[in-house]
């Protein structure tokens, strides 16, 4: 039997093809190995959280004289060195707490390593106590009064948001925006007699601001406060949108007496009266009925007026106003003024 043999030429061809295949296979293995390394790197890196960018929690603020805000460096564990460009306008502590001293502009700088982070501060001259440092604090007697969940030592929790009001506030005291920061309160607390109340709000960073409740927040849960845009950005960047807050009732820092405002449509047969500028929230308003020789309580409406559905007569009137903490004011000789002009009482509630 004849076994076919390959010629020398056939061997050379075979070895040439094998050598080319071997080199191609070696190149392919290197290529696949490179692809595998890349894929492994992608998987490892994607599984690790991206390092947060170092920044200040606030980069631009407008605050009032006497107000405090706290600046914090986010995304770095290194200790920051704080400085200010104008020490007459504001000071800054080693922990980043800024206190406004005088109207003007300044820049607060936090130096972390070799990098600097800045916050531009504008201080305005409205002298409102917005940081919990009241002109006068409640007296010991007032603090001891039991007003239930609205006692002065009760702290409420909720969420803080901001809004742009396009119409008048529910409490009909929009004039207070000229002097104080304002906010809307959840419906449950508002309807418990807190229209016109003055409260201290503390945000998640410990920054505080005091506001007058001039509006209600029907969709809010108990404890929620909706601040005006201007108010919100005093303690938190608008991009935050929503934040955890606590709040409590504090005395309105006014030196003026309470005021009475009659609805323009009031008469001896029907009347509505609003009490303004009260240091503490109003529990009830009564007028003295001479025919009955007794005080008659007037029901309060959600729009912050007290209604005398059958009228109170032609006046002048004697009013008795009681706040949440048992303070009582009695004003006599109050004439009905239907021009919308406030009528001053004799005094305000004591601290």
Beta strands, then each sheet from edge to edge (+ up, - down):
strand 1: 55-56
strand 2: 60-64
strand 3: 68-70
strand 4: 73-74
strand 5: 81-84
strand 6: 90-92
strand 7: 97-100
strand 8: 104-112
strand 9: 115-124
strand 10: 156-163
strand 11: 182-186
strand 12: 198-202
strand 13: 208-217
strand 14: 225-228
strand 15: 243-249
strand 16: 259-262
strand 17: 271-276
strand 18: 282-289
strand 19: 294-300
strand 20: 306-308
strand 21: 317-323
strand 22: 328-334
strand 23: 343-344
sheet 1: 1+ 4-
sheet 2: 2+ 9+ 8- 5+
sheet 3: 3+ 7- 6+
sheet 4: 10+ 14+ 11- 13- 12+ 15- 10+
sheet 5: 22+ 21- 18+ 19- 20+ 17- 16+ 23-
end
